[in-house]
Amino acid sequence: MIRSFAFRASGPLVYRGQGYVAGFAPASGDPDAPDGRFKRVNVPSHGRVCVYERQSMLCVAQTLSNTDGTWLVEGLSLDYRYVVAGFDDKGVQNAAIQDWIAPADPAAP
């Protein structure tokens, strides 16, 4: 799996932490189950995923999804909320955006 890591931006804000955001395939075969994979015309695909810190809109991480649409960004601070955007670099589909994303804590039960 391709992984990307967040970084410390220049200035007083530090975005590095233990949180992560990810686009995994559904855990079940239910077509209504949450599905965070990168998709192009509703088909899991390879594409660019960018993570922006919500307040400053600074891009703190980006990665390319795998060909099955799954992706993972680790190392995000749990103290911030993020905007996650999936960009189709082939120009077939407009960007998909999710706002007010709280990273998951791998230490949580």
Jmol script that loads the backbone (N, CA, C; Angstrom):
load data "model"
ATOM      1  N   MET A   1       0.846  -1.174   0.000  1.00  0.00           N
ATOM      2  CA  MET A   1       0.000   0.000   0.000  1.00  0.00           C
ATOM      3  C   MET A   1       0.893   1.239   0.000  1.00  0.00           C
ATOM      4  N   ILE A   2       0.549   2.211  -0.819  1.00  0.00           N
ATOM      5  CA  ILE A   2       1.260   3.486  -0.841  1.00  0.00           C
ATOM      6  C   ILE A   2       0.855   4.269   0.388  1.00  0.00           C
ATOM      7  N   ARG A   3       1.823   4.817   1.108  1.00  0.00           N
ATOM      8  CA  ARG A   3       1.537   5.599   2.303  1.00  0.00           C
ATOM      9  C   ARG A   3       2.182   6.957   2.188  1.00  0.00           C
ATOM     10  N   SER A   4       1.579   7.912   2.840  1.00  0.00           N
ATOM     11  CA  SER A   4       2.113   9.262   2.855  1.00  0.00           C
ATOM     12  C   SER A   4       2.131   9.730   4.292  1.00  0.00           C
ATOM     13  N   PHE A   5       3.030  10.637   4.608  1.00  0.00           N
ATOM     14  CA  PHE A   5       3.166  11.121   5.965  1.00  0.00           C
ATOM     15  C   PHE A   5       2.989  12.624   6.012  1.00  0.00           C
ATOM     16  N   ALA A   6       2.336  13.085   7.081  1.00  0.00           N
ATOM     17  CA  ALA A   6       2.172  14.521   7.275  1.00  0.00           C
ATOM     18  C   ALA A   6       3.506  15.114   7.704  1.00  0.00           C
ATOM     19  N   PHE A   7       3.586  16.438   7.726  1.00  0.00           N
ATOM     20  CA  PHE A   7       4.841  17.086   8.054  1.00  0.00           C
ATOM     21  C   PHE A   7       4.604  18.306   8.919  1.00  0.00           C
ATOM     22  N   ARG A   8       5.656  18.880   9.454  1.00  0.00           N
ATOM     23  CA  ARG A   8       5.553  20.101  10.250  1.00  0.00           C
ATOM     24  C   ARG A   8       5.695  21.279   9.302  1.00  0.00           C
ATOM     25  N   ALA A   9       4.684  22.124   9.293  1.00  0.00           N
ATOM     26  CA  ALA A   9       4.729  23.314   8.442  1.00  0.00           C
ATOM     27  C   ALA A   9       5.607  24.367   9.085  1.00  0.00           C
ATOM     28  N   SER A  10       6.183  25.246   8.269  1.00  0.00           N
ATOM     29  CA  SER A  10       6.945  26.350   8.836  1.00  0.00           C
ATOM     30  C   SER A  10       5.981  27.256   9.567  1.00  0.00           C
ATOM     31  N   GLY A  11       6.363  27.755  10.694  1.00  0.00           N
ATOM     32  CA  GLY A  11       5.491  28.599  11.501  1.00  0.00           C
ATOM     33  C   GLY A  11       5.111  27.898  12.789  1.00  0.00           C
ATOM     34  N   PRO A  12       4.179  28.472  13.521  1.00  0.00           N
ATOM     35  CA  PRO A  12       3.888  27.969  14.861  1.00  0.00           C
ATOM     36  C   PRO A  12       3.016  26.726  14.915  1.00  0.00           C
ATOM     37  N   LEU A  13       2.347  26.343  13.817  1.00  0.00           N
ATOM     38  CA  LEU A  13       1.454  25.202  13.858  1.00  0.00           C
ATOM     39  C   LEU A  13       2.189  23.919  13.521  1.00  0.00           C
ATOM     40  N   VAL A  14       1.949  22.895  14.306  1.00  0.00           N
ATOM     41  CA  VAL A  14       2.567  21.587  14.068  1.00  0.00           C
ATOM     42  C   VAL A  14       1.451  20.592  13.790  1.00  0.00           C
ATOM     43  N   TYR A  15       1.468  20.005  12.613  1.00  0.00           N
ATOM     44  CA  TYR A  15       0.414  19.093  12.189  1.00  0.00           C
ATOM     45  C   TYR A  15       0.789  17.631  12.364  1.00  0.00           C
ATOM     46  N   ARG A  16       2.006  17.368  12.800  1.00  0.00           N
ATOM     47  CA  ARG A  16       2.467  15.995  12.937  1.00  0.00           C
ATOM     48  C   ARG A  16       1.894  15.377  14.200  1.00  0.00           C
ATOM     49  N   GLY A  17       1.447  14.148  14.101  1.00  0.00           N
ATOM     50  CA  GLY A  17       0.897  13.446  15.251  1.00  0.00           C
ATOM     51  C   GLY A  17       0.722  11.983  14.948  1.00  0.00           C
ATOM     52  N   GLN A  18      -0.142  11.335  15.715  1.00  0.00           N
ATOM     53  CA  GLN A  18      -0.319   9.892  15.554  1.00  0.00           C
ATOM     54  C   GLN A  18      -1.586   9.524  14.785  1.00  0.00           C
ATOM     55  N   GLY A  19      -2.381  10.512  14.371  1.00  0.00           N
ATOM     56  CA  GLY A  19      -3.638  10.227  13.691  1.00  0.00           C
ATOM     57  C   GLY A  19      -3.454   9.843  12.232  1.00  0.00           C
ATOM     58  N   TYR A  20      -4.516   9.302  11.672  1.00  0.00           N
ATOM     59  CA  TYR A  20      -4.486   8.952  10.250  1.00  0.00           C
ATOM     60  C   TYR A  20      -5.866   9.146   9.631  1.00  0.00           C
ATOM     61  N   VAL A  21      -5.888   9.340   8.335  1.00  0.00           N
ATOM     62  CA  VAL A  21      -7.116   9.299   7.532  1.00  0.00           C
ATOM     63  C   VAL A  21      -6.862   8.293   6.426  1.00  0.00           C
ATOM     64  N   ALA A  22      -7.928   7.612   6.013  1.00  0.00           N
ATOM     65  CA  ALA A  22      -7.727   6.539   5.047  1.00  0.00           C
ATOM     66  C   ALA A  22      -8.967   6.318   4.211  1.00  0.00           C
ATOM     67  N   GLY A  23      -8.762   5.751   3.065  1.00  0.00           N
ATOM     68  CA  GLY A  23      -9.843   5.323   2.191  1.00  0.00           C
ATOM     69  C   GLY A  23      -9.742   3.825   2.026  1.00  0.00           C
ATOM     70  N   PHE A  24     -10.428   3.105   2.899  1.00  0.00           N
ATOM     71  CA  PHE A  24     -10.414   1.649   2.847  1.00  0.00           C
ATOM     72  C   PHE A  24     -11.660   1.144   2.130  1.00  0.00           C
ATOM     73  N   ALA A  25     -11.589  -0.069   1.654  1.00  0.00           N
ATOM     74  CA  ALA A  25     -12.755  -0.724   1.055  1.00  0.00           C
ATOM     75  C   ALA A  25     -13.746  -1.067   2.172  1.00  0.00           C
ATOM     76  N   PRO A  26     -15.027  -1.192   1.851  1.00  0.00           N
ATOM     77  CA  PRO A  26     -16.007  -1.567   2.875  1.00  0.00           C
ATOM     78  C   PRO A  26     -15.650  -2.900   3.512  1.00  0.00           C
ATOM     79  N   ALA A  27     -15.959  -3.017   4.804  1.00  0.00           N
ATOM     80  CA  ALA A  27     -15.666  -4.254   5.526  1.00  0.00           C
ATOM     81  C   ALA A  27     -16.638  -5.367   5.158  1.00  0.00           C
ATOM     82  N   SER A  28     -17.795  -4.992   4.596  1.00  0.00           N
ATOM     83  CA  SER A  28     -18.787  -5.996   4.215  1.00  0.00           C
ATOM     84  C   SER A  28     -19.110  -5.847   2.732  1.00  0.00           C
ATOM     85  N   GLY A  29     -19.907  -6.758   2.222  1.00  0.00           N
ATOM     86  CA  GLY A  29     -20.337  -6.685   0.825  1.00  0.00           C
ATOM     87  C   GLY A  29     -21.552  -5.794   0.627  1.00  0.00           C
ATOM     88  N   ASP A  30     -22.026  -5.159   1.699  1.00  0.00           N
ATOM     89  CA  ASP A  30     -23.207  -4.292   1.632  1.00  0.00           C
ATOM     90  C   ASP A  30     -22.907  -3.080   0.749  1.00  0.00           C
ATOM     91  N   PRO A  31     -23.670  -2.852  -0.326  1.00  0.00           N
ATOM     92  CA  PRO A  31     -23.387  -1.723  -1.216  1.00  0.00           C
ATOM     93  C   PRO A  31     -23.582  -0.361  -0.549  1.00  0.00           C
ATOM     94  N   ASP A  32     -24.302  -0.318   0.587  1.00  0.00           N
ATOM     95  CA  ASP A  32     -24.508   0.941   1.310  1.00  0.00           C
ATOM     96  C   ASP A  32     -23.475   1.166   2.409  1.00  0.00           C
ATOM     97  N   ALA A  33     -22.530   0.253   2.579  1.00  0.00           N
ATOM     98  CA  ALA A  33     -21.493   0.398   3.612  1.00  0.00           C
ATOM     99  C   ALA A  33     -20.569   1.560   3.255  1.00  0.00           C
ATOM    100  N   PRO A  34     -20.035   2.265   4.262  1.00  0.00           N
ATOM    101  CA  PRO A  34     -19.110   3.367   3.965  1.00  0.00           C
ATOM    102  C   PRO A  34     -17.936   2.886   3.116  1.00  0.00           C
ATOM    103  N   ASP A  35     -17.581   3.693   2.138  1.00  0.00           N
ATOM    104  CA  ASP A  35     -16.515   3.334   1.203  1.00  0.00           C
ATOM    105  C   ASP A  35     -15.696   4.586   0.931  1.00  0.00           C
ATOM    106  N   GLY A  36     -14.479   4.638   1.453  1.00  0.00           N
ATOM    107  CA  GLY A  36     -13.647   5.826   1.303  1.00  0.00           C
ATOM    108  C   GLY A  36     -12.612   5.730   0.200  1.00  0.00           C
ATOM    109  N   ARG A  37     -12.723   4.735  -0.669  1.00  0.00           N
ATOM    110  CA  ARG A  37     -11.745   4.573  -1.733  1.00  0.00           C
ATOM    111  C   ARG A  37     -11.831   5.706  -2.749  1.00  0.00           C
ATOM    112  N   PHE A  38     -10.716   5.953  -3.427  1.00  0.00           N
ATOM    113  CA  PHE A  38     -10.710   6.904  -4.539  1.00  0.00           C
ATOM    114  C   PHE A  38     -11.434   6.238  -5.694  1.00  0.00           C
ATOM    115  N   LYS A  39     -12.398   6.961  -6.261  1.00  0.00           N
ATOM    116  CA  LYS A  39     -13.159   6.395  -7.370  1.00  0.00           C
ATOM    117  C   LYS A  39     -13.223   7.384  -8.522  1.00  0.00           C
ATOM    118  N   ARG A  40     -13.227   6.844  -9.721  1.00  0.00           N
ATOM    119  CA  ARG A  40     -13.403   7.631 -10.947  1.00  0.00           C
ATOM    120  C   ARG A  40     -14.646   7.072 -11.627  1.00  0.00           C
ATOM    121  N   VAL A  41     -15.687   7.894 -11.753  1.00  0.00           N
ATOM    122  CA  VAL A  41     -16.982   7.488 -12.285  1.00  0.00           C
ATOM    123  C   VAL A  41     -17.465   6.228 -11.544  1.00  0.00           C
ATOM    124  N   ASN A  42     -17.393   6.306 -10.233  1.00  0.00           N
ATOM    125  CA  ASN A  42     -17.840   5.272  -9.294  1.00  0.00           C
ATOM    126  C   ASN A  42     -17.106   3.935  -9.413  1.00  0.00           C
ATOM    127  N   VAL A  43     -15.910   3.942  -9.998  1.00  0.00           N
ATOM    128  CA  VAL A  43     -15.084   2.734 -10.095  1.00  0.00           C
ATOM    129  C   VAL A  43     -13.787   2.998  -9.337  1.00  0.00           C
ATOM    130  N   PRO A  44     -13.435   2.142  -8.355  1.00  0.00           N
ATOM    131  CA  PRO A  44     -12.176   2.348  -7.631  1.00  0.00           C
ATOM    132  C   PRO A  44     -11.008   2.489  -8.607  1.00  0.00           C
ATOM    133  N   SER A  45     -10.194   3.534  -8.395  1.00  0.00           N
ATOM    134  CA  SER A  45      -9.142   3.884  -9.354  1.00  0.00           C
ATOM    135  C   SER A  45      -7.935   4.477  -8.656  1.00  0.00           C
ATOM    136  N   HIS A  46      -6.922   4.736  -9.453  1.00  0.00           N
ATOM    137  CA  HIS A  46      -5.689   5.389  -9.015  1.00  0.00           C
ATOM    138  C   HIS A  46      -5.885   6.897  -9.144  1.00  0.00           C
ATOM    139  N   GLY A  47      -5.560   7.660  -8.097  1.00  0.00           N
ATOM    140  CA  GLY A  47      -5.695   9.114  -8.164  1.00  0.00           C
ATOM    141  C   GLY A  47      -4.984   9.803  -7.018  1.00  0.00           C
ATOM    142  N   ARG A  48      -5.051  11.122  -7.000  1.00  0.00           N
ATOM    143  CA  ARG A  48      -4.349  11.950  -6.009  1.00  0.00           C
ATOM    144  C   ARG A  48      -5.285  12.327  -4.873  1.00  0.00           C
ATOM    145  N   VAL A  49      -4.828  12.135  -3.621  1.00  0.00           N
ATOM    146  CA  VAL A  49      -5.583  12.509  -2.436  1.00  0.00           C
ATOM    147  C   VAL A  49      -4.750  13.527  -1.661  1.00  0.00           C
ATOM    148  N   CYS A  50      -5.365  14.684  -1.375  1.00  0.00           N
ATOM    149  CA  CYS A  50      -4.679  15.748  -0.631  1.00  0.00           C
ATOM    150  C   CYS A  50      -5.417  16.013   0.674  1.00  0.00           C
ATOM    151  N   VAL A  51      -4.643  16.289   1.735  1.00  0.00           N
ATOM    152  CA  VAL A  51      -5.203  16.575   3.054  1.00  0.00           C
ATOM    153  C   VAL A  51      -4.804  17.995   3.425  1.00  0.00           C
ATOM    154  N   TYR A  52      -5.817  18.835   3.710  1.00  0.00           N
ATOM    155  CA  TYR A  52      -5.601  20.238   4.064  1.00  0.00           C
ATOM    156  C   TYR A  52      -6.033  20.467   5.506  1.00  0.00           C
ATOM    157  N   GLU A  53      -5.227  21.198   6.266  1.00  0.00           N
ATOM    158  CA  GLU A  53      -5.644  21.587   7.607  1.00  0.00           C
ATOM    159  C   GLU A  53      -6.793  22.578   7.442  1.00  0.00           C
ATOM    160  N   ARG A  54      -7.878  22.369   8.142  1.00  0.00           N
ATOM    161  CA  ARG A  54      -9.139  23.078   7.908  1.00  0.00           C
ATOM    162  C   ARG A  54      -9.043  24.593   8.094  1.00  0.00           C
ATOM    163  N   GLN A  55      -8.360  25.069   9.125  1.00  0.00           N
ATOM    164  CA  GLN A  55      -8.337  26.504   9.416  1.00  0.00           C
ATOM    165  C   GLN A  55      -7.432  27.278   8.459  1.00  0.00           C
ATOM    166  N   SER A  56      -6.219  26.777   8.223  1.00  0.00           N
ATOM    167  CA  SER A  56      -5.252  27.493   7.387  1.00  0.00           C
ATOM    168  C   SER A  56      -5.358  27.109   5.905  1.00  0.00           C
ATOM    169  N   MET A  57      -5.990  25.972   5.613  1.00  0.00           N
ATOM    170  CA  MET A  57      -6.078  25.392   4.269  1.00  0.00           C
ATOM    171  C   MET A  57      -4.695  25.049   3.706  1.00  0.00           C
ATOM    172  N   LEU A  58      -3.735  24.833   4.590  1.00  0.00           N
ATOM    173  CA  LEU A  58      -2.406  24.382   4.200  1.00  0.00           C
ATOM    174  C   LEU A  58      -2.468  22.905   3.857  1.00  0.00           C
ATOM    175  N   CYS A  59      -1.914  22.527   2.716  1.00  0.00           N
ATOM    176  CA  CYS A  59      -1.849  21.119   2.348  1.00  0.00           C
ATOM    177  C   CYS A  59      -0.767  20.469   3.216  1.00  0.00           C
ATOM    178  N   VAL A  60      -1.195  19.618   4.141  1.00  0.00           N
ATOM    179  CA  VAL A  60      -0.253  19.011   5.071  1.00  0.00           C
ATOM    180  C   VAL A  60       0.203  17.634   4.632  1.00  0.00           C
ATOM    181  N   ALA A  61      -0.499  17.044   3.665  1.00  0.00           N
ATOM    182  CA  ALA A  61      -0.084  15.730   3.167  1.00  0.00           C
ATOM    183  C   ALA A  61      -0.796  15.451   1.851  1.00  0.00           C
ATOM    184  N   GLN A  62      -0.155  14.620   1.037  1.00  0.00           N
ATOM    185  CA  GLN A  62      -0.810  14.116  -0.167  1.00  0.00           C
ATOM    186  C   GLN A  62      -0.238  12.748  -0.489  1.00  0.00           C
ATOM    187  N   THR A  63      -1.038  11.985  -1.186  1.00  0.00           N
ATOM    188  CA  THR A  63      -0.614  10.652  -1.565  1.00  0.00           C
ATOM    189  C   THR A  63      -1.333  10.264  -2.854  1.00  0.00           C
ATOM    190  N   LEU A  64      -0.884   9.204  -3.466  1.00  0.00           N
ATOM    191  CA  LEU A  64      -1.579   8.615  -4.603  1.00  0.00           C
ATOM    192  C   LEU A  64      -2.245   7.335  -4.119  1.00  0.00           C
ATOM    193  N   SER A  65      -3.481   7.133  -4.530  1.00  0.00           N
ATOM    194  CA  SER A  65      -4.173   5.912  -4.132  1.00  0.00           C
ATOM    195  C   SER A  65      -3.608   4.731  -4.921  1.00  0.00           C
ATOM    196  N   ASN A  66      -3.858   3.564  -4.381  1.00  0.00           N
ATOM    197  CA  ASN A  66      -3.512   2.337  -5.098  1.00  0.00           C
ATOM    198  C   ASN A  66      -4.501   2.150  -6.247  1.00  0.00           C
ATOM    199  N   THR A  67      -4.239   1.226  -7.142  1.00  0.00           N
ATOM    200  CA  THR A  67      -5.140   1.005  -8.273  1.00  0.00           C
ATOM    201  C   THR A  67      -6.520   0.521  -7.833  1.00  0.00           C
ATOM    202  N   ASP A  68      -6.629  -0.048  -6.626  1.00  0.00           N
ATOM    203  CA  ASP A  68      -7.941  -0.463  -6.107  1.00  0.00           C
ATOM    204  C   ASP A  68      -8.642   0.671  -5.361  1.00  0.00           C
ATOM    205  N   GLY A  69      -8.066   1.880  -5.401  1.00  0.00           N
ATOM    206  CA  GLY A  69      -8.675   3.051  -4.785  1.00  0.00           C
ATOM    207  C   GLY A  69      -8.355   3.262  -3.321  1.00  0.00           C
ATOM    208  N   THR A  70      -7.701   2.297  -2.672  1.00  0.00           N
ATOM    209  CA  THR A  70      -7.380   2.454  -1.251  1.00  0.00           C
ATOM    210  C   THR A  70      -6.203   3.400  -1.069  1.00  0.00           C
ATOM    211  N   TRP A  71      -6.207   4.119   0.051  1.00  0.00           N
ATOM    212  CA  TRP A  71      -5.140   5.066   0.342  1.00  0.00           C
ATOM    213  C   TRP A  71      -5.051   5.245   1.857  1.00  0.00           C
ATOM    214  N   LEU A  72      -3.903   5.769   2.308  1.00  0.00           N
ATOM    215  CA  LEU A  72      -3.664   5.977   3.740  1.00  0.00           C
ATOM    216  C   LEU A  72      -2.712   7.143   3.921  1.00  0.00           C
ATOM    217  N   VAL A  73      -3.073   8.061   4.808  1.00  0.00           N
ATOM    218  CA  VAL A  73      -2.183   9.158   5.210  1.00  0.00           C
ATOM    219  C   VAL A  73      -2.030   9.060   6.717  1.00  0.00           C
ATOM    220  N   GLU A  74      -0.824   8.821   7.175  1.00  0.00           N
ATOM    221  CA  GLU A  74      -0.527   8.694   8.597  1.00  0.00           C
ATOM    222  C   GLU A  74       0.231   9.915   9.089  1.00  0.00           C
ATOM    223  N   GLY A  75       0.298  10.057  10.407  1.00  0.00           N
ATOM    224  CA  GLY A  75       1.129  11.089  11.018  1.00  0.00           C
ATOM    225  C   GLY A  75       0.442  12.436  11.167  1.00  0.00           C
ATOM    226  N   LEU A  76      -0.887  12.454  11.229  1.00  0.00           N
ATOM    227  CA  LEU A  76      -1.619  13.716  11.379  1.00  0.00           C
ATOM    228  C   LEU A  76      -1.910  14.015  12.847  1.00  0.00           C
ATOM    229  N   SER A  77      -1.881  15.283  13.199  1.00  0.00           N
ATOM    230  CA  SER A  77      -2.232  15.703  14.552  1.00  0.00           C
ATOM    231  C   SER A  77      -3.712  15.453  14.802  1.00  0.00           C
ATOM    232  N   LEU A  78      -4.019  14.950  15.974  1.00  0.00           N
ATOM    233  CA  LEU A  78      -5.402  14.722  16.373  1.00  0.00           C
ATOM    234  C   LEU A  78      -6.086  16.015  16.808  1.00  0.00           C
ATOM    235  N   ASP A  79      -5.320  17.098  16.935  1.00  0.00           N
ATOM    236  CA  ASP A  79      -5.839  18.371  17.437  1.00  0.00           C
ATOM    237  C   ASP A  79      -6.506  19.229  16.375  1.00  0.00           C
ATOM    238  N   TYR A  80      -6.460  18.832  15.129  1.00  0.00           N
ATOM    239  CA  TYR A  80      -6.996  19.640  14.034  1.00  0.00           C
ATOM    240  C   TYR A  80      -8.038  18.859  13.259  1.00  0.00           C
ATOM    241  N   ARG A  81      -8.842  19.602  12.494  1.00  0.00           N
ATOM    242  CA  ARG A  81      -9.780  19.004  11.550  1.00  0.00           C
ATOM    243  C   ARG A  81      -9.260  19.288  10.147  1.00  0.00           C
ATOM    244  N   TYR A  82      -9.602  18.444   9.209  1.00  0.00           N
ATOM    245  CA  TYR A  82      -9.011  18.491   7.884  1.00  0.00           C
ATOM    246  C   TYR A  82     -10.069  18.473   6.783  1.00  0.00           C
ATOM    247  N   VAL A  83      -9.663  18.912   5.614  1.00  0.00           N
ATOM    248  CA  VAL A  83     -10.428  18.769   4.375  1.00  0.00           C
ATOM    249  C   VAL A  83      -9.655  17.761   3.534  1.00  0.00           C
ATOM    250  N   VAL A  84     -10.326  16.738   3.053  1.00  0.00           N
ATOM    251  CA  VAL A  84      -9.687  15.725   2.222  1.00  0.00           C
ATOM    252  C   VAL A  84     -10.295  15.826   0.826  1.00  0.00           C
ATOM    253  N   ALA A  85      -9.430  15.965  -0.174  1.00  0.00           N
ATOM    254  CA  ALA A  85      -9.891  16.097  -1.558  1.00  0.00           C
ATOM    255  C   ALA A  85      -9.227  15.040  -2.423  1.00  0.00           C
ATOM    256  N   GLY A  86     -10.034  14.391  -3.236  1.00  0.00           N
ATOM    257  CA  GLY A  86      -9.535  13.429  -4.215  1.00  0.00           C
ATOM    258  C   GLY A  86      -9.592  14.066  -5.588  1.00  0.00           C
ATOM    259  N   PHE A  87      -8.448  14.143  -6.256  1.00  0.00           N
ATOM    260  CA  PHE A  87      -8.344  14.794  -7.564  1.00  0.00           C
ATOM    261  C   PHE A  87      -8.103  13.772  -8.658  1.00  0.00           C
ATOM    262  N   ASP A  88      -8.899  13.849  -9.704  1.00  0.00           N
ATOM    263  CA  ASP A  88      -8.742  13.000 -10.873  1.00  0.00           C
ATOM    264  C   ASP A  88      -7.790  13.700 -11.839  1.00  0.00           C
ATOM    265  N   ASP A  89      -6.548  13.292 -11.851  1.00  0.00           N
ATOM    266  CA  ASP A  89      -5.542  13.919 -12.710  1.00  0.00           C
ATOM    267  C   ASP A  89      -5.769  13.623 -14.192  1.00  0.00           C
ATOM    268  N   LYS A  90      -6.676  12.713 -14.506  1.00  0.00           N
ATOM    269  CA  LYS A  90      -6.974  12.404 -15.915  1.00  0.00           C
ATOM    270  C   LYS A  90      -8.081  13.291 -16.476  1.00  0.00           C
ATOM    271  N   GLY A  91      -8.720  14.090 -15.617  1.00  0.00           N
ATOM    272  CA  GLY A  91      -9.733  15.026 -16.077  1.00  0.00           C
ATOM    273  C   GLY A  91     -11.065  14.410 -16.453  1.00  0.00           C
ATOM    274  N   VAL A  92     -11.347  13.204 -15.968  1.00  0.00           N
ATOM    275  CA  VAL A  92     -12.606  12.538 -16.278  1.00  0.00           C
ATOM    276  C   VAL A  92     -13.727  13.023 -15.351  1.00  0.00           C
ATOM    277  N   GLN A  93     -13.359  13.342 -14.103  1.00  0.00           N
ATOM    278  CA  GLN A  93     -14.360  13.655 -13.089  1.00  0.00           C
ATOM    279  C   GLN A  93     -13.864  14.801 -12.225  1.00  0.00           C
ATOM    280  N   ASN A  94     -14.790  15.605 -11.698  1.00  0.00           N
ATOM    281  CA  ASN A  94     -14.438  16.685 -10.780  1.00  0.00           C
ATOM    282  C   ASN A  94     -13.940  16.110  -9.463  1.00  0.00           C
ATOM    283  N   ALA A  95     -13.266  16.960  -8.681  1.00  0.00           N
ATOM    284  CA  ALA A  95     -12.748  16.544  -7.384  1.00  0.00           C
ATOM    285  C   ALA A  95     -13.886  16.152  -6.445  1.00  0.00           C
ATOM    286  N   ALA A  96     -13.592  15.207  -5.563  1.00  0.00           N
ATOM    287  CA  ALA A  96     -14.509  14.824  -4.490  1.00  0.00           C
ATOM    288  C   ALA A  96     -13.907  15.353  -3.196  1.00  0.00           C
ATOM    289  N   ILE A  97     -14.720  16.028  -2.382  1.00  0.00           N
ATOM    290  CA  ILE A  97     -14.201  16.705  -1.190  1.00  0.00           C
ATOM    291  C   ILE A  97     -15.010  16.297   0.035  1.00  0.00           C
ATOM    292  N   GLN A  98     -14.303  16.009   1.115  1.00  0.00           N
ATOM    293  CA  GLN A  98     -14.921  15.752   2.415  1.00  0.00           C
ATOM    294  C   GLN A  98     -14.370  16.781   3.388  1.00  0.00           C
ATOM    295  N   ASP A  99     -15.255  17.430   4.134  1.00  0.00           N
ATOM    296  CA  ASP A  99     -14.876  18.521   5.023  1.00  0.00           C
ATOM    297  C   ASP A  99     -15.043  18.111   6.487  1.00  0.00           C
ATOM    298  N   TRP A 100     -14.325  18.791   7.373  1.00  0.00           N
ATOM    299  CA  TRP A 100     -14.386  18.609   8.823  1.00  0.00           C
ATOM    300  C   TRP A 100     -14.035  17.171   9.219  1.00  0.00           C
ATOM    301  N   ILE A 101     -12.977  16.650   8.634  1.00  0.00           N
ATOM    302  CA  ILE A 101     -12.540  15.277   8.913  1.00  0.00           C
ATOM    303  C   ILE A 101     -11.666  15.251  10.165  1.00  0.00           C
ATOM    304  N   ALA A 102     -12.039  14.408  11.097  1.00  0.00           N
ATOM    305  CA  ALA A 102     -11.223  14.178  12.295  1.00  0.00           C
ATOM    306  C   ALA A 102     -10.402  12.922  12.054  1.00  0.00           C
ATOM    307  N   PRO A 103      -9.076  13.007  12.219  1.00  0.00           N
ATOM    308  CA  PRO A 103      -8.266  11.805  11.996  1.00  0.00           C
ATOM    309  C   PRO A 103      -8.561  10.733  13.050  1.00  0.00           C
ATOM    310  N   ALA A 104      -8.407   9.502  12.658  1.00  0.00           N
ATOM    311  CA  ALA A 104      -8.570   8.383  13.581  1.00  0.00           C
ATOM    312  C   ALA A 104      -7.330   8.257  14.448  1.00  0.00           C
ATOM    313  N   ASP A 105      -7.542   7.805  15.668  1.00  0.00           N
ATOM    314  CA  ASP A 105      -6.446   7.581  16.608  1.00  0.00           C
ATOM    315  C   ASP A 105      -6.174   6.083  16.668  1.00  0.00           C
ATOM    316  N   PRO A 106      -4.988   5.639  16.219  1.00  0.00           N
ATOM    317  CA  PRO A 106      -4.711   4.201  16.217  1.00  0.00           C
ATOM    318  C   PRO A 106      -4.654   3.599  17.627  1.00  0.00           C
ATOM    319  N   ALA A 107      -4.497   4.442  18.649  1.00  0.00           N
ATOM    320  CA  ALA A 107      -4.446   3.950  20.021  1.00  0.00           C
ATOM    321  C   ALA A 107      -5.835   3.772  20.632  1.00  0.00           C
ATOM    322  N   ALA A 108      -6.860   4.302  19.946  1.00  0.00           N
ATOM    323  CA  ALA A 108      -8.234   4.194  20.476  1.00  0.00           C
ATOM    324  C   ALA A 108      -8.731   2.765  20.308  1.00  0.00           C
ATOM    325  N   PRO A 109      -9.577   2.316  21.242  1.00  0.00           N
ATOM    326  CA  PRO A 109     -10.100   0.942  21.143  1.00  0.00           C
ATOM    327  C   PRO A 109     -11.022   0.741  19.979  1.00  0.00           C
TER     328      PRO A 109
END
end "model"
wireframe off; spacefill off
backbone 0.3
color backbone group
